[in-house]
Amino acid sequence: MLTLYHWEPNANSGKPMLALAEKGVEYQSHYLDLLNFDQHKPEYLKINPDGTIPALVHDGKILTESTPMMEYIDETFDGPPLRPTDPKERWRMRWWMRFFDSYFAPSLSMIGWSVFVGPAVRNRDRAELEAAIERIPLESRRIAWRKAMFNQFSEAELAESRRRGAFGTAALEQHLTAHPWIAGNTFSLADINGFNLGYALPLSQPDRCNDEKTPHIMEWLRKIYERPATKATWAKGRTQMASRVTLLQRKS
Amino acid sequence: MLELYHWEPNIYYLKPLIALKEVRAPFTSRYFDPTSFEQYSPSFPQNTESGLHLEREGPVLVDGVTVLSSSFFILEYIAEAFPAANLLPGDAYEHYRARAWGQFAALQLSPGVCALGCAKYLAPTLKSRDPGQLKARIERIEPQERRAAWAAVIDGSYSEQALAAVRDRLAAPVKRFEDALGQTAWLAGPAYSVADIDAFAMLSPLPDVAPEVVSEKATPRILQFLHRMRERPAVRQALALAKTARPQEAFVPGAEPSRWG
């Protein structure tokens, strides 16, 4: 029995969704609406007391960290391998996943939360929002939600996030100039991870990520977009956030 | 032959030393002093990843032409390169747990441990250096996050209030380790793994730099865990590689805390 609790095919939720699709593994999908705070409701907190998405439940075992979760998926299920056999490529896969998870993605998502997540919930009743914050288990997530809901990101931290977004984009372009895939010569979990954070870069940072300035990122994103697993995964999206992926369609 | 660039057997540097001793891999020790900024000299092994890596001054393992950085991933590399030692034991779920602990320690534990250690030991050490030269050297560091971390050590950013907040924030992650050690013998499950090596390196300074958080009274299981670890021959051998009398005082600016607050 395999159940995935997830939101849109995007960021952390999209990582196990795309990994499972690449492996050809069927699973019971349990959609949680992040903007409705489904992830903080008591029934989900029984699965993941931290109230973070995604969570994978496999034969009673619960996994809640999306990057190690992808390694578990690759190790456990049949299907094409998603980790290189060469130990050095494996190391590079993991190194870049950490860079994505801890440096690049948090900066992009801070901007995303300030322009998308915050405004999407902000017009609700103030008392309702305060109550929603009270139900969040982790203090770090309470801080993030409070900032998003009440537009409390400072200009300095948004500016720093934009700077890091630009720096990360440049580092990624440079890396992909030397390697066809993130780990080296093999498509891997690091590409799945990177696609989830970066598929909308040409839209969110059009002046920095485009065919002229970052041709290698654009080609890499399009190659991943064209994979059947990516198409099938993003077709599960329910919001306009996921449909942004079609910007990667090649113009014939 | 593997070459390990490391400093004293403490924090990040201690991890690959223990793992290499556990797997009994021959390696060439390349000892450097990060407080003299030897890691920025042109002869120090470098690649894109070692320049950008989030632990900043941490160890690097050189295998042939490949320069490996980021201490938990070096541990996994050693575990996979020397599978007979079984440092990643058990099934896929135990492997998941080991990796999840590695990630948790890197994000929730290491930034606080390094900040407290730097405030207590590195900042006073750097005060004895020529301030003009030190400042000029730090100003040449790239990228800017790494430069800012060194600047924070010398400019007295560690107020008592800030350090108290760091200790407060360590309480929740420390409790997770304490609780987990009550459920299984080792962090990933019934068997010893890279997760234990990783956690040991970051938990062992805490009774010294955050006695309010980690102590015999507050966290007896963590104390027992540290004791069990120190009894392992590989850990003893790694700790014996110290070149100073007080390796437990060797700290560098580590990974930054989450920018989300």
Interface residues (C-beta under 8 A of the other chain):
Chain A: K61 L63 T64 E65 T67 P68 M69 E71 Y72 E75 T76 P87 K88 R90 W91 R92 R94 W95 W96 R98 F99 D101 S102 Y103 P106 S107 M110 E139 S140 I143 A144 K147 E157 E160 S161 F167 A171 Q174 H175
Chain B: T48 E49 L52 H53 L54 D63 T66 L68 S69 S70 F73 I74 E76 Y77 E80 A81 A92 Y93 H95 Y96 R99 A100 Q103 F104 A106 L107 P143 A172 A255 S258 R259 W260 G261
